[in-house]
Amino acid sequence: MQPIHIGLIGLGTVGTGVAQILQEKAELIAARLGARLVLKRVAVRSLERPRGVPLAGVQLTTEVASLLHDPDIAIIVELIGGYEPARTYVLDALRQGKHVVTANKALLARHGPEIFETARALRRDLGFEASVGGGIPIIRTIKEGFVANQFLGMACIINGTTNYILSRMSDQGLTFQEALKEAQALGYAEADPTYDVEGIDAAQKIALLSSLAFGAWVPQEAVYTEGITRITPLDIGYARELGYRIKLLALANLRQGRLDVRVHPALVPARSWLANVGGVYNAIVIHGDMVGRNMLIGRGAGALPTGSAVVGDIVDVARNILNNSTGRVPPQAYHTPEARSLPLQDIGELVCKYYLRFQVLDQPGVLAAIAGILGQHAISIESVIQKGRGSAKDDTVSVVMMTHEAQEGNLRHALAAIAAVPSVRGETVCIRVEETEEAEAQ
C-alpha cells in the first residue's frame, strides 16, 4: 500500500493529539484512504523533553528546514501557532511543493490573502479545518457542503473559554473572576486569558469564516470586538428574569450588499438553540438561502477533537494526491477572479434591541429623565424593571430597560447625555439583544 509521508511542525497539545490519532487509527485510515499515512519527521524545540505519545520510527529534529526540504514528505502540518515563524514555514512549504495543513487561525486571519493566493497559484492544497471550532467541520461545510448557497448570516459561539465562564456564572452564580479562576484551574483558560475574554480569539475566527462564506476578505482589525469582563451576576440575573441568557457571540450578516461582522456579549432568548449550548462547547448557526438555518455543535478545543480535524484535512489532501487532483477546491472557497469586495457596516449603523442597566439615586423623576433622553434620540422603551434598594449601600437602585429596535449611533449619543444626569451613577451597562434564533427555538 502506497505511503504518504507527513512532516509535523510542533508537538504541543494538538500536535500530540495528531500523532496519537495517526498511530491509533492507522489501519482505519488506511482502509478508508487506500494508502498509509506515515509520520516521518517532527520538528520540536527540544529533543530532551518527554512526549505524551510514543514516536517509534519518527525522526525528531529541531531543524524545520529538514522537513521542508525532505523530498519524501508530501504534507507539512503546522501546529506551532502565532504569526512568525509560522508564516515563513507555511509559505516555504508551499513553495517547496508541499501541501499544508494548519490549525493556526491567528495566522490566517492576518496573512490569509497572501497564503491563500500562494497556495492557489501553485495548486497546492491548504487545509485549515481545525482553525475554527475544533472538531466541528465548519470550513468544509462552507466550502463544499453548502457550495450552492448564498450565505445570509452566521451566529456563533466559537470560544470555549468564555462560554464556560458565562455558563458557570449563569448556572452557579459565580462572579467573572471566580469563573475565570475555575476555568484556569481546569485548563480551559490560559494563564493570560486576554485573547479569550476580550473577544480577540472569536474575532479572528469570525473574520476567517466571513471571508470564506461571503467571498470578500474581512480583516480581523475591522471586526467590532467586545469581551465579557464587564458581565456581572446582576446582569445575568436580570437577563434570566427577562427570558434570556448572555452569550459571547460572533456574528456575520449580509444585508443589502454590506457585511455586518462583530463579536460581543448578547442577550439570547433562553429557549433558543444557542442559549442552551453550555460549558466548553462551540456552536455555529449558519444560514444559507437554499438550506435555511443549520447548527453545528461540538467541542471547540482539545487534543483529540482538534487533532481529529487536522487528520481529516490530512486525509483530504492525501486523497487529492492519490487522484492527481490537488488544488481542486480553492483555499478561500472562491477563485480569486470571482472574489468580491463588500463594504463593512460600521457598528454605529447597527439596528437591534438593547438591554440597558442604569444605577441611579432612588429619587422621583429619574426614570422620566432617562426615558425623555432616550425618546429625544428616537429610542423607545419596550419594558422596565425597577426594584428596591436591597443591599445597596450608596442609596442607588438598578433600573433595567429593554428597548425596541434602535440605531446604535443614536443610542450612544443618548447614553452620553444620560451619563450627565446628576442622579445617574457609574457607567451604564449596555448589552445588545440578538433574537435571530427565535424561529428555530426549542
C-alpha positions in Angstrom: 0.0 0.0 0.0 1.4 3.4 -1.0 2.8 5.5 1.8 2.2 9.3 2.0 4.8 10.9 4.3 4.0 13.8 6.7 6.1 16.3 8.4 4.8 17.8 11.6 5.9 21.2 13.0 5.1 21.4 16.7 4.3 18.7 19.2 2.2 20.6 21.8 -1.4 19.7 22.8 -2.8 19.5 19.3 0.4 18.1 17.7 0.4 15.3 20.3 -3.3 14.6 19.5 -2.5 14.3 15.8 0.4 12.0 16.4 -1.8 9.8 18.6 -4.6 9.6 16.1 -2.3 8.8 13.2 -0.9 5.9 15.2 -4.0 4.6 16.9 -6.2 4.9 13.8 -3.6 3.9 11.2 -5.5 0.8 10.0 -8.9 2.5 9.8 -7.4 5.5 7.9 -5.6 3.2 5.5 -8.7 1.2 4.8 -10.7 4.4 4.0 -7.9 6.2 2.2 -6.3 3.3 0.2 -2.8 4.5 1.3 -0.8 4.6 4.5 -0.1 7.9 6.3 3.4 7.9 7.6 4.5 10.5 10.2 8.2 10.7 9.1 9.6 13.8 10.8 8.5 16.0 13.7 10.1 19.4 14.4 10.3 20.3 18.1 12.0 22.9 20.2 13.8 20.4 22.5 14.7 16.8 21.8 15.0 16.0 25.5 11.5 16.9 26.6 9.3 13.9 27.4 6.5 13.2 25.0 3.0 12.2 25.8 2.8 9.8 22.8 5.1 7.0 21.6 7.1 8.1 18.5 8.8 4.9 17.4 10.2 5.2 13.9 9.6 9.0 13.8 12.6 11.3 13.4 12.6 14.1 15.9 14.5 17.2 14.9 14.9 20.9 15.9 15.5 21.8 12.3 12.3 22.7 10.5 14.2 23.1 7.2 14.8 19.3 7.3 11.1 18.8 6.9 10.6 21.5 4.3 13.4 20.1 2.1 12.7 16.4 2.5 11.6 15.1 -0.9 9.7 12.2 0.6 7.4 14.5 2.7 4.3 15.5 0.8 2.3 17.2 3.5 3.5 19.7 6.1 1.4 20.1 9.3 2.0 23.5 11.1 0.9 23.5 14.7 3.1 26.0 16.4 0.6 28.9 16.3 1.3 32.6 16.1 2.4 34.7 13.2 6.1 34.2 12.8 7.9 31.9 12.1 4.7 30.1 11.2 4.0 32.3 8.2 7.5 31.7 6.9 7.3 28.0 7.4 3.9 27.7 5.6 4.9 29.8 2.6 8.2 28.0 2.3 6.5 24.6 2.4 4.1 25.7 -0.4 7.0 26.9 -2.5 8.8 23.7 -1.9 5.9 21.9 -3.5 4.4 20.6 -0.2 0.7 20.7 0.7 0.0 22.3 4.1 -2.4 21.6 6.9 -2.7 24.1 9.8 -4.8 24.9 12.8 -3.5 28.5 13.1 -6.5 30.8 12.9 -4.4 33.8 14.0 -2.0 33.3 11.1 -4.8 33.0 8.5 -6.8 35.9 10.0 -3.8 38.2 9.5 -2.0 36.7 6.5 -4.7 34.8 4.8 -4.7 36.6 1.4 -1.0 36.0 0.9 -1.1 32.4 2.0 -4.3 31.6 0.1 -3.1 33.2 -3.1 0.3 31.4 -2.9 -1.5 28.0 -2.4 -3.9 28.7 -5.3 -1.2 29.9 -7.7 0.9 26.8 -7.0 -2.1 24.5 -7.0 -1.1 23.3 -3.5 -3.8 22.2 -1.1 -4.2 24.1 2.1 -6.3 22.5 4.9 -7.3 24.6 7.9 -10.5 22.9 9.3 -9.1 22.9 12.8 -8.6 26.6 12.9 -12.2 27.3 13.8 -14.4 25.2 16.1 -12.0 22.4 17.0 -13.6 19.2 15.7 -16.7 20.9 14.1 -16.4 20.6 10.3 -17.5 24.2 9.6 -14.8 25.0 7.0 -15.6 22.0 4.8 -19.3 22.8 5.2 -18.9 26.3 3.9 -16.5 25.4 1.1 -18.1 22.2 -0.1 -21.3 21.1 1.7 -23.2 24.3 1.1 -21.4 25.4 -2.0 -24.8 26.1 -3.8 -25.9 28.6 -1.2 -25.7 32.3 -0.9 -24.9 32.7 2.8 -27.0 35.2 4.6 -25.6 35.1 8.1 -23.8 33.2 10.9 -24.3 33.3 14.7 -21.5 31.5 16.5 -20.3 30.6 20.0 -16.7 29.9 19.0 -14.6 30.4 22.1 -15.0 27.6 24.7 -13.3 29.5 27.5 -15.8 32.4 27.5 -18.7 30.0 27.0 -17.5 28.0 30.1 -17.2 31.2 32.2 -20.6 32.5 31.2 -22.2 29.1 31.8 -20.7 28.9 35.3 -21.8 32.5 36.0 -25.4 31.7 34.8 -25.7 28.2 36.4 -23.8 28.6 39.6 -24.0 32.4 40.3 -20.2 32.8 40.2 -18.6 36.2 39.5 -16.5 36.6 36.4 -13.2 36.3 38.4 -14.4 33.2 40.2 -15.4 31.5 37.0 -12.2 32.5 35.3 -10.1 31.1 38.1 -12.0 27.9 37.9 -11.5 27.7 34.1 -7.8 28.3 34.5 -7.6 25.5 37.2 -9.3 23.1 34.7 -7.0 24.0 31.8 -9.8 25.7 29.8 -8.2 29.2 30.2 -4.7 30.3 29.7 -2.7 32.0 32.5 -3.1 35.1 30.4 -6.7 34.8 29.2 -6.8 38.2 27.3 -7.3 36.8 23.8 -10.3 34.8 25.0 -12.1 37.1 27.5 -11.6 40.2 25.4 -13.1 38.5 22.3 -9.9 38.6 20.2 -9.9 34.9 19.5 -13.5 34.9 18.5 -12.9 37.9 16.2 -10.0 36.1 14.4 -12.3 33.1 13.8 -15.4 35.1 12.6 -13.1 37.1 10.3 -11.9 33.9 8.7 -15.4 32.3 8.5 -16.8 35.5 7.0 -14.1 35.7 4.3 -14.9 32.1 3.3 -18.7 32.4 3.4 -19.0 35.8 1.6 -16.1 35.7 -0.7 -14.7 39.1 0.5 -11.7 39.4 2.7 -12.6 40.6 6.2 -9.5 41.8 8.2 -9.7 40.9 11.9 -8.9 44.5 12.8 -12.2 45.6 11.1 -14.3 43.3 13.3 -16.0 45.2 16.1 -15.0 43.4 19.3 -16.1 43.4 22.9 -15.2 40.9 25.6 -17.1 39.6 28.7 -15.1 41.2 31.5 -17.9 43.6 32.4 -20.6 41.0 32.6 -21.8 40.6 36.2 -24.1 38.2 38.0 -26.6 41.1 38.4 -27.0 41.4 34.6 -27.1 37.6 34.2 -30.0 37.6 36.8 -31.9 40.3 35.1 -31.4 38.6 31.7 -32.9 35.4 33.1 -35.9 37.3 34.5 -36.5 38.8 31.0 -36.2 35.3 29.4 -32.7 35.5 28.1 -29.2 34.1 28.6 -26.0 36.0 28.0 -23.5 34.6 25.5 -20.4 35.9 23.7 -21.5 35.8 20.1 -19.5 36.1 16.9 -21.9 37.4 14.2 -21.7 37.9 10.5 -24.7 39.0 8.4 -25.1 40.1 4.8 -27.6 42.9 4.4 -28.3 44.9 1.3 -24.8 44.3 -0.1 -23.0 45.1 3.2 -21.3 42.9 5.7 -22.1 43.3 9.4 -19.3 41.4 11.3 -18.9 41.7 15.1 -18.1 40.0 18.4 -19.7 41.0 21.7 -21.8 39.7 24.6 -25.5 39.4 23.7 -28.8 38.5 25.3 -30.1 35.4 23.5 -33.6 34.0 24.0 -33.4 31.3 26.7 -35.4 28.8 24.6 -33.1 29.2 21.5 -30.5 26.8 20.3 -27.5 28.9 21.1 -28.7 29.8 24.6 -28.6 26.1 25.5 -25.0 25.4 24.4 -23.1 25.3 27.6 -19.6 24.6 29.0 -16.7 24.5 26.7 -18.8 23.5 23.7 -18.9 25.6 20.5 -21.8 26.1 18.2 -22.2 27.6 14.8 -25.6 28.5 13.2 -25.2 29.2 9.5 -28.0 30.5 7.3 -28.0 29.7 3.6 -30.6 30.7 1.1 -31.3 27.2 0.0 -30.8 25.1 3.2 -32.1 27.6 5.7 -30.5 27.6 9.1 -28.3 24.7 10.2 -26.5 24.3 13.5 -23.2 22.5 14.1 -22.1 21.9 17.7 -19.1 20.2 19.3 -16.0 20.6 21.4 -14.1 23.6 20.2 -10.7 22.7 21.5 -8.7 19.8 23.0 -6.0 17.5 21.7 -8.3 14.8 20.2 -11.2 16.9 18.8 -8.9 19.4 17.2 -6.5 16.6 16.2 -9.4 14.8 14.5 -10.0 17.9 12.3 -6.3 18.1 11.4 -6.2 14.4 10.4 -9.4 14.9 8.4 -7.6 17.6 6.4 -4.5 15.4 6.0 -6.7 12.6 4.6 -8.5 15.0 2.3 -5.1 16.2 0.9 -3.9 12.7 0.6 -6.9 11.7 -1.5 -6.2 14.6 -3.8 -2.6 13.5 -4.1 -3.6 9.9 -5.0 -6.1 11.1 -7.6 -3.8 13.8 -9.0 -6.5 16.4 -8.2 -4.6 18.8 -5.9 -5.9 22.4 -5.9 -9.4 21.1 -6.6 -11.1 23.4 -4.1 -9.8 27.0 -3.9 -8.4 27.7 -0.4 -10.7 30.7 0.1 -13.7 28.9 -1.4 -13.9 31.4 -4.3 -11.5 31.5 -7.2 -9.6 34.8 -6.9 -11.0 36.5 -10.0 -14.5 35.9 -8.6 -13.9 37.1 -5.1 -16.0 40.1 -4.2 -15.4 43.4 -2.4 -18.1 44.1 0.1 -18.2 47.1 2.3 -18.3 46.6 6.1 -21.1 48.1 8.2 -20.0 50.4 10.9 -21.2 49.5 14.4 -22.9 52.9 14.7 -25.3 51.8 11.9 -26.4 48.6 13.7 -30.1 48.4 14.4 -31.2 46.0 17.2 -32.8 45.8 20.6 -30.8 46.7 23.7 -30.6 45.8 27.4 -29.7 48.8 29.5 -29.0 48.9 33.2 -28.7 52.2 34.9 -27.5 52.7 38.5 -29.4 55.7 39.8 -30.3 57.5 43.0 -33.6 56.4 44.4 -35.3 59.8 43.7 -38.5 60.9 42.0 -38.2 61.8 38.3 -35.1 59.8 37.5 -36.9 57.3 35.3 -38.8 60.1 33.5 -35.5 61.9 32.8 -33.9 58.8 31.4 -36.9 57.9 29.3 -37.1 61.5 28.0 -33.5 61.5 26.8 -34.0 58.1 25.1 -37.1 59.5 23.4 -35.2 62.5 22.1 -32.8 60.1 20.3 -35.6 58.1 18.7 -35.3 55.2 21.2 -38.5 53.7 22.5 -38.8 51.5 25.6 -40.2 48.0 25.5 -40.1 47.2 29.2 -38.7 48.4 32.5 -37.6 46.7 35.7 -37.0 48.8 38.8 -36.6 47.2 42.2 -36.0 48.4 45.7 -32.7 49.4 47.2 -32.0 46.0 48.6 -28.4 45.7 49.9 -27.1 48.8 48.0 -25.0 50.9 50.4 -25.0 54.1 48.3 -28.7 54.8 48.1 -28.8 53.7 44.5 -31.1 51.2 42.7 -30.9 49.5 39.4 -33.2 50.5 36.6 -33.2 48.0 33.7 -34.8 48.8 30.4 -35.3 46.8 27.2 -35.6 48.9 24.1 -37.3 48.4 20.9 -35.0 48.3 17.8 -32.8 51.4 17.7 -29.8 52.5 15.8 -26.6 52.1 17.8 -25.3 55.6 16.9 -28.4 57.2 18.4 -28.1 55.0 21.5 -24.5 56.1 22.1 -25.5 59.8 21.9 -28.4 59.1 24.3 -26.2 57.3 26.8 -23.6 60.1 26.8 -26.4 62.6 27.6 -27.8 60.3 30.3 -24.4 60.0 31.9 -24.5 63.7 32.6 -27.7 63.4 34.6 -26.7 64.1 38.3 -28.8 61.2 39.7 -27.2 58.6 37.4 -24.2 57.0 39.0 -21.5 55.0 37.2 -21.3 53.7 33.7 -24.5 52.3 32.1 -24.4 48.6 31.2 -25.4 48.2 27.6 -25.8 44.7 26.0 -27.2 44.0 22.6 -30.1 41.6 22.1 -29.9 39.0 19.3 -33.3 37.3 18.6 -32.4 35.7 15.2 -32.9 32.2 16.6 -36.5 32.6 17.8 -38.0 30.9 14.7 -35.8 27.9 15.4 -36.4 27.9 19.2 -36.6 24.6 21.0 
